[in-house]
Amino acid sequence: MELIKKNIHMDRIKCKASTQVTLEDDRNVPDQKPDMNRIILHRGEVKTEEIKTEENRVNVKGRLSLRILYVTEEGTVSRMEGQIPFEEQIYAEGVENGDNVEVRPELEDLSLDMINSRKLSVRALLSLNIFAEELYDEEMAVELYHDEPIETKKNVLSITEITIQKKDILRFKEEIEMPQSFPNISDIIWDDVKITGMIFEAQNEQITAQGEIKVFLLYEGEGEDHPLKCFEKMIPFKETIDCQGSKESMIPDISSHISHNEIEVRADFDGEERVVCLDLVLDLDIKMYEEEQIEAITDVYGVSKDVKAITKPGNFSRLMLRTSGKTKLTEQLKLPAGLPDMTEICHSDGEVMIESMQLVEDGVELTGILTVEAIYLANEEMGLASFQTEIPFQYEMPAAGISEICNYDVMPSIEQLNVTWLSGREMDVKAVIGFGLLGFCNTEEDTIVDISIEENDASMIKDLPGIVVYIAGEGEDLWNLGKKYYVPLEQIREINHLSADTLKAGEKVLIVR
């Protein structure tokens, strides 16, 4: 006898944990930078640098990178940068040394206050969200080769197997030539580079990635008056990533973030500083899943001998749903008090934060905030200014079949954002927020690990009737009868002229041994 098993490779969330970290620090303006008169804009980005695990603990080292755009005491515009390191130990029950742990940092709040022209006070609130994953294998019995008369019962089970897990990079090198209506570049004061509308698709032996690179530049132009200019450009892209083993049928689960962003200015063919060189690197965390319908042996019995299945509980992952949705936001807002009137919006940007997720019937109710930030031109005296506002939203995302036993993740993104100036202090904000949801369900199934064969109890077999007219009860089928009376299923089908194994309650079946 030979029992053939299929190995199934899966992953699951082992545990989740989160904590908040408060950072407070004073930052000095670098010696080579001019004195500060007024802060226009500030940005913060949280990056993890080291993740170590031990029993029930995750140690995270990282840094908060700061960029600050400000007006000098001479009335010009300058920028400074800085970093605030952090180290945090997070309790995560069930984590063991060597576990694969993903840390998703979020910058929940960042405030800067001028102490004096050479010193800033920085206060930041970070969230560190921990996801500990584990890879594991289960085996399913799929075939049984034997010489004994043995009946096997098979069920088709839907399984989602992780077939590819790796990290990769996607690199973009672009050259942007400034339009003729823009002056030559003397100095880039501020830049902002974002990836929007990112979509990944599985192909044979590769993955395609497409989206747009949004580039914003605030620069000082050449000339006696050194005019400040705002330039913005959207660069569509479609790239391929080699991925051995990838198939079109696979389901990609890929996250990305910018790990390197470098902008340089070089001369064009006429020797004028008008070409912007962009070097951008995306870090990719790639997972590829494949759905399988596996015909597994779930039970056995013998006709001439006592045959039993030896089982153990197994945990299997199944993709429940993969869906997406979007919601539109429209708001008319006024500038906060204390800010100068605007005459022109130069650049706008936004961030989406989901604050809560609540399961409802056939869906997930999402509550969150869209933070909108814009740089704008004010009067000549004030020059550049910025504002930030928060727009709350609530969206019920369709997700048929989702339940409490599912592990799911919702990833938000800003698909469109337009901020339009209406008057001196009024603006119109229109945004489209997209959401992607991937949900898995882990189920327990008994799996056959071995088959035992023994001689039948002679007295028990002797006591079995040779002919039985059996009246089926609720939920019974031919398998129940064949196993009870040690009779081959095909024999029962032939005698009763049955084409299916299902029985109705009260149905009479003739059994002949």
C-alpha positions in Angstrom: 0.0 0.0 0.0 1.2 3.5 -0.9 -0.3 6.7 0.3 0.5 9.7 -1.9 0.5 13.1 -0.3 0.7 16.6 -1.7 2.6 19.3 0.2 1.0 22.7 0.4 3.0 25.8 1.3 1.1 28.6 3.0 1.5 31.6 5.1 -0.5 33.2 8.0 -0.5 36.1 10.4 0.9 34.8 13.6 0.2 37.8 15.7 -0.5 41.5 15.4 0.7 44.3 17.8 1.0 48.1 17.8 2.3 50.9 19.9 2.7 54.6 19.8 6.0 56.5 20.1 6.3 60.1 21.1 9.5 61.9 19.9 10.5 65.3 21.2 13.7 67.1 20.2 15.2 70.5 19.6 16.9 71.1 16.2 19.3 73.8 15.4 19.5 75.4 12.0 22.8 74.2 10.4 25.6 76.8 10.4 25.6 77.1 6.6 21.9 77.9 6.5 20.5 81.4 7.0 18.4 82.4 10.0 14.7 81.4 10.1 11.9 83.9 10.0 8.8 81.8 9.3 8.1 78.1 8.6 6.3 77.5 5.3 6.1 73.8 5.3 7.4 70.7 7.0 7.4 67.0 6.1 8.3 63.9 8.0 8.9 60.4 7.0 9.3 57.4 9.3 11.7 54.6 8.2 12.7 51.4 10.0 16.3 50.4 9.8 16.6 47.3 12.0 14.0 44.8 13.2 15.0 42.1 15.7 12.8 39.5 17.3 13.0 37.6 20.5 10.4 35.7 22.6 7.3 37.9 22.7 9.3 41.0 21.8 10.0 43.0 18.6 12.9 45.5 18.8 12.6 48.3 16.2 15.2 50.9 15.3 14.5 53.6 12.9 14.5 57.3 12.2 12.2 60.2 11.6 13.5 62.2 8.6 12.5 65.9 8.6 12.4 68.4 5.8 11.6 72.0 6.5 10.9 74.8 4.1 11.2 78.3 5.6 11.4 82.0 4.9 14.7 83.6 5.9 15.1 86.9 7.7 16.2 88.3 4.4 12.9 87.3 2.8 14.3 84.5 0.7 13.3 80.8 0.8 15.5 78.0 2.1 15.3 74.5 3.4 16.9 72.4 6.1 16.9 68.7 6.9 17.4 66.6 10.0 16.8 63.2 11.5 15.6 62.0 14.9 16.5 58.4 15.7 14.3 56.1 17.8 14.4 52.7 19.3 11.4 50.8 20.7 10.7 47.4 22.2 7.2 46.2 21.4 5.4 43.4 23.2 4.0 40.9 20.6 2.7 37.7 22.2 3.7 34.6 20.2 6.6 36.1 18.4 9.8 34.0 18.5 13.4 34.7 17.6 13.9 34.6 13.9 10.3 35.2 12.9 9.6 37.2 9.8 8.1 40.5 11.0 6.7 43.4 9.0 6.6 46.8 10.7 4.3 49.5 9.2 5.2 52.9 10.6 2.7 55.8 10.4 3.4 59.4 11.3 0.2 60.4 13.0 1.2 63.9 14.0 4.1 66.3 13.5 4.4 69.8 15.0 7.2 72.3 14.8 7.6 75.5 16.7 10.3 78.1 16.4 12.1 78.8 19.6 14.3 81.4 17.9 15.7 82.1 14.5 18.3 79.3 14.9 16.3 76.7 16.8 13.2 74.6 16.4 11.1 72.4 18.8 9.9 69.2 17.2 7.2 66.9 18.5 6.0 63.8 16.7 3.6 61.0 17.3 4.4 57.7 15.6 2.5 54.4 15.3 4.4 51.2 14.8 2.1 48.4 13.6 3.6 44.9 13.9 2.6 41.9 11.7 4.4 38.6 12.4 4.0 36.1 9.6 5.0 32.5 9.4 5.3 30.1 6.6 4.1 26.6 7.2 3.4 23.4 5.3 0.5 20.9 5.4 0.1 17.6 3.6 -3.0 16.2 2.1 -3.5 12.6 1.0 -4.5 12.6 -2.7 -4.0 9.0 -3.9 -4.0 5.5 -2.3 -2.4 2.6 -4.2 -3.2 -0.8 -2.7 -3.9 -4.4 -3.5 -6.7 -4.7 -0.9 -10.4 -3.9 -1.7 -10.5 -0.4 -0.2 -13.0 2.3 -0.7 -11.8 5.9 -0.6 -13.8 9.1 -0.2 -12.6 12.3 -1.8 -13.6 15.9 -1.4 -12.5 18.9 -3.4 -11.0 21.5 -1.2 -10.1 25.1 -2.2 -6.6 26.0 -1.0 -4.5 29.2 -1.6 -0.8 28.4 -1.7 2.0 31.0 -1.5 4.2 30.2 -4.4 6.6 33.1 -4.5 7.9 35.3 -1.7 10.8 37.6 -2.3 12.1 41.2 -2.3 13.1 43.2 -5.3 13.6 46.7 -6.5 12.2 48.8 -9.3 14.4 51.6 -10.6 13.4 54.7 -12.6 15.8 57.1 -14.3 14.0 59.9 -16.0 15.2 63.2 -17.6 12.8 66.1 -17.5 13.4 69.1 -19.8 11.9 72.3 -18.5 9.4 73.9 -20.8 10.5 77.1 -22.7 8.2 79.2 -20.6 10.2 78.4 -17.4 13.5 80.1 -16.6 16.8 78.2 -16.2 17.3 76.5 -12.8 19.6 78.2 -10.4 18.8 76.1 -7.3 16.2 73.5 -6.4 14.8 74.5 -3.0 12.1 71.9 -2.5 11.1 68.7 -4.3 8.3 66.2 -3.8 8.2 62.8 -5.6 5.3 60.4 -5.2 4.1 57.2 -6.9 0.4 57.2 -7.6 -2.0 54.7 -9.1 0.3 51.7 -8.7 -1.1 48.5 -10.2 0.7 45.1 -10.3 -0.2 42.2 -12.6 1.1 38.7 -12.7 2.5 37.5 -16.1 4.4 34.4 -17.1 7.9 34.7 -15.6 7.4 38.4 -14.8 5.3 41.0 -13.1 4.2 44.2 -14.7 4.0 47.4 -12.7 2.3 50.6 -13.9 1.4 53.9 -12.5 2.5 57.5 -12.5 5.4 59.4 -11.0 4.3 62.8 -9.7 7.2 65.3 -9.6 7.0 68.7 -8.0 9.8 71.2 -7.9 10.1 74.6 -6.2 13.2 76.2 -7.6 15.0 79.5 -7.9 15.3 80.7 -11.4 18.3 82.4 -13.0 18.2 86.1 -13.3 18.8 89.2 -11.2 15.6 88.8 -9.2 16.0 85.0 -8.8 12.3 84.3 -9.3 10.7 81.4 -7.4 9.0 78.9 -9.8 6.8 76.0 -9.2 6.9 73.1 -11.7 4.9 69.9 -11.7 4.8 66.9 -14.0 3.1 63.5 -14.1 5.2 60.8 -15.7 3.3 57.6 -16.6 5.2 54.3 -16.5 4.8 50.6 -17.3 7.7 48.4 -16.3 8.3 44.7 -16.0 10.1 42.8 -13.2 11.6 39.4 -13.8 10.0 36.8 -11.5 10.8 33.2 -12.0 7.8 30.9 -11.5 5.2 33.6 -12.0 2.0 32.7 -13.9 -0.8 34.8 -15.2 -3.2 32.9 -12.9 -1.4 34.0 -9.8 -2.6 36.6 -7.4 -0.1 39.3 -6.6 0.1 40.9 -3.1 2.9 43.5 -3.5 3.7 46.5 -1.4 6.2 49.2 -2.4 7.8 52.3 -1.0 10.4 54.7 -2.1 13.8 53.9 -0.7 15.9 56.3 -2.7 15.1 59.6 -4.4 17.7 61.8 -6.0 17.3 64.8 -8.2 20.1 66.6 -10.0 20.2 69.4 -12.5 22.4 69.2 -15.6 22.9 71.4 -18.7 21.1 70.8 -21.9 22.8 70.8 -25.4 23.0 74.6 -25.2 24.7 74.6 -21.9 21.7 75.9 -19.9 20.6 74.4 -16.6 17.3 73.1 -17.8 17.4 69.3 -17.5 16.2 67.6 -14.3 17.6 64.1 -13.7 15.4 61.8 -11.5 16.8 58.7 -10.0 14.1 56.8 -8.1 14.3 53.4 -6.4 11.2 51.5 -5.2 11.6 48.6 -2.7 9.2 45.8 -3.5 7.9 43.2 -1.0 6.5 40.5 -3.4 4.1 37.7 -2.5 2.4 35.6 -5.2 -0.5 33.3 -4.4 -2.1 30.5 -6.4 -5.5 29.1 -5.9 -5.9 25.3 -6.2 -8.7 22.8 -6.2 -7.3 19.7 -4.5 -9.2 16.4 -4.6 -8.1 15.0 -1.2 -8.9 11.7 0.4 -11.0 12.3 3.5 -12.0 8.8 4.6 -11.4 5.1 3.9 -12.9 1.7 4.7 -12.1 -1.9 3.8 -14.4 -4.5 2.4 -12.5 -7.6 3.5 -10.3 -6.1 6.2 -10.7 -3.4 8.8 -9.2 -0.3 7.2 -9.0 3.0 9.2 -7.6 6.4 8.4 -5.2 7.9 10.9 -5.7 11.7 10.9 -4.5 14.9 12.4 -5.9 18.4 12.3 -4.5 20.7 9.6 -4.8 24.4 9.1 -5.4 25.6 5.6 -5.5 29.1 4.1 -8.1 30.0 1.4 -8.5 33.3 -0.4 -12.0 34.6 0.5 -12.1 37.7 -1.6 -10.0 40.2 -3.5 -11.8 43.4 -4.2 -11.5 47.1 -4.5 -13.6 50.2 -4.1 -13.4 54.0 -4.2 -15.1 56.9 -2.7 -15.3 60.6 -3.7 -14.8 63.5 -1.4 -15.8 67.1 -2.1 -15.3 70.0 0.3 -15.3 73.7 0.2 -12.8 75.0 2.8 -11.6 78.3 4.1 -8.0 79.1 5.1 -7.4 78.9 8.8 -7.1 82.1 10.7 -3.7 83.6 10.8 -2.7 82.6 7.3 -2.4 85.1 4.5 -4.8 85.2 1.5 -3.9 83.1 -1.4 -3.5 84.2 -5.0 -2.4 80.9 -6.6 -2.1 77.3 -5.5 1.3 75.9 -6.5 1.1 72.3 -5.3 -1.1 70.1 -3.4 -0.6 66.7 -1.8 -2.5 64.4 0.6 -2.2 61.4 2.9 -4.9 58.9 3.8 -5.2 57.3 7.2 -7.7 54.7 8.2 -8.6 55.1 11.8 -11.1 52.2 12.2 -12.4 49.2 10.3 -15.7 47.6 11.3 -17.3 44.5 9.7 -20.9 45.0 8.5 -23.1 42.7 6.5 -21.2 41.9 3.3 -18.8 44.7 3.8 -16.3 46.7 5.8 -17.1 50.1 7.2 -14.0 52.3 7.0 -13.5 55.5 9.0 -10.5 57.7 8.3 -9.0 61.1 7.5 -7.7 62.6 4.3 -5.0 65.1 5.2 -4.6 67.8 2.5 -1.6 70.1 2.2 -1.0 72.8 -0.3 1.7 75.3 -1.1 0.4 78.6 -2.4 1.4 82.1 -3.4 0.3 84.9 -1.1 0.9 88.6 -1.4 4.3 90.0 -2.2 5.1 90.7 1.4 4.4 87.1 2.5 5.5 85.3 -0.6 5.0 81.5 -0.2 2.7 80.0 2.4 1.0 76.6 3.1 -2.0 75.2 4.7 -3.0 71.8 6.0 -6.5 70.6 6.6 -8.2 67.3 7.5 -11.3 65.9 5.8 -13.0 63.0 7.6 -14.6 60.3 5.6 -16.7 57.2 6.1 -17.0 54.5 3.4 -18.7 51.1 3.4 -16.6 48.9 1.2 -18.4 45.9 -0.4 -16.9 42.6 0.7 -19.4 39.8 0.2 -18.6 36.8 2.4 -16.2 38.5 4.8 -16.5 37.4 8.4 -14.8 37.6 11.8 -12.7 34.5 11.0 -11.1 36.2 8.0 -7.7 37.9 8.0 -8.0 40.9 5.8 -6.0 44.0 5.1 -7.3 47.3 3.5 -4.8 49.4 1.6 -5.8 53.0 0.9 -4.5 55.3 -1.8 -5.3 58.7 -3.3 -6.3 58.2 -6.9 -7.1 61.9 -7.6 -6.6 65.1 -5.7 -7.5 68.6 -7.0 -7.3 71.7 -4.9 -8.8 74.7 -6.7 -8.5 78.3 -5.5 -11.9 80.0 -5.5 -11.2 83.3 -3.8 -8.7 84.9 -1.4 -9.5 82.5 1.5 -11.7 79.8 -0.1 -10.8 76.7 -2.0 -12.5 73.6 -3.4 -11.1 70.2 -2.6 -12.1 67.2 -4.8 -10.5 63.8 -4.1 -11.0 60.1 -5.1 -9.7 57.6 -2.5 -9.2 54.0 -3.6 -9.1 51.0 -1.4 -7.8 47.5 -2.1 -8.8 44.5 0.1 -7.3 41.1 0.2 -9.0 38.6 2.6 -8.0 35.1 3.7 -9.7 32.5 5.8 -8.0 29.8 7.8 -10.0 26.6 8.2 -9.4 23.4 10.2 -9.5 20.2 8.2 -8.6 16.7 9.4 -5.9 15.3 7.1 -5.0 11.6 6.7 -1.4 10.9 7.7 -1.5 7.1 7.5 -3.7 4.1 6.9 -4.0 1.1 9.2 -5.1 -2.3 7.9 -6.1 -5.1 10.3 -8.0 -8.3 10.1 -11.8 -7.9 10.6 -13.4 -9.1 13.8 -14.8 -12.4 12.6 -17.7 -12.4 15.0 -18.7 -8.9 14.0 -18.7 -9.7 10.3 -20.7 -12.9 11.0 -23.4 -10.9 12.8 -23.9 -8.6 9.8 -27.1 -9.5 7.8 -26.6 -10.8 4.2 -29.5 -8.7 2.9 -30.7 -5.4 4.3 -33.4 -2.9 3.1 -32.1 0.3 4.7 -34.2 3.4 5.1 -31.9 6.4 4.8 -31.9 9.0 7.5 -31.4 12.8 7.2 -27.9 13.6 5.8 -26.9 9.9 5.1 -25.4 8.9 1.7 -24.0 5.7 0.1 -20.7 6.2 1.9 -22.3 5.8 5.3 -24.0 2.6 4.2 -21.1 1.1 2.5 -18.8 1.8 5.4 -21.4 0.4 7.9 -21.9 -2.9 6.1 -18.4 -3.3 4.5 -19.9 -3.3 1.0 -18.3 -1.7 -2.1 -20.1 1.5 -3.3 -20.3 0.4 -6.9 -22.1 -2.8 -5.8 -24.8 -0.7 -4.0 -25.1 1.6 -7.0 -25.6 -1.3 -9.4 -28.2 -3.1 -7.3 -30.2 0.0 -6.7 -29.7 1.6 -10.2 -28.3 4.8 -8.6 -26.2 7.3 -10.5 -25.4 9.6 -7.5 -24.2 8.9 -3.9 -26.7 11.3 -2.3 -29.8 10.0 -0.6 -33.1 11.5 0.4 -34.4 11.0 4.0 -36.7 8.0 3.9 -35.3 6.6 0.7 -35.0 2.7 0.6 -31.7 1.1 -0.4 -31.1 -2.6 -0.9 -27.8 -3.8 0.5 -26.5 -7.3 -0.4 -23.3 -8.6 1.1 
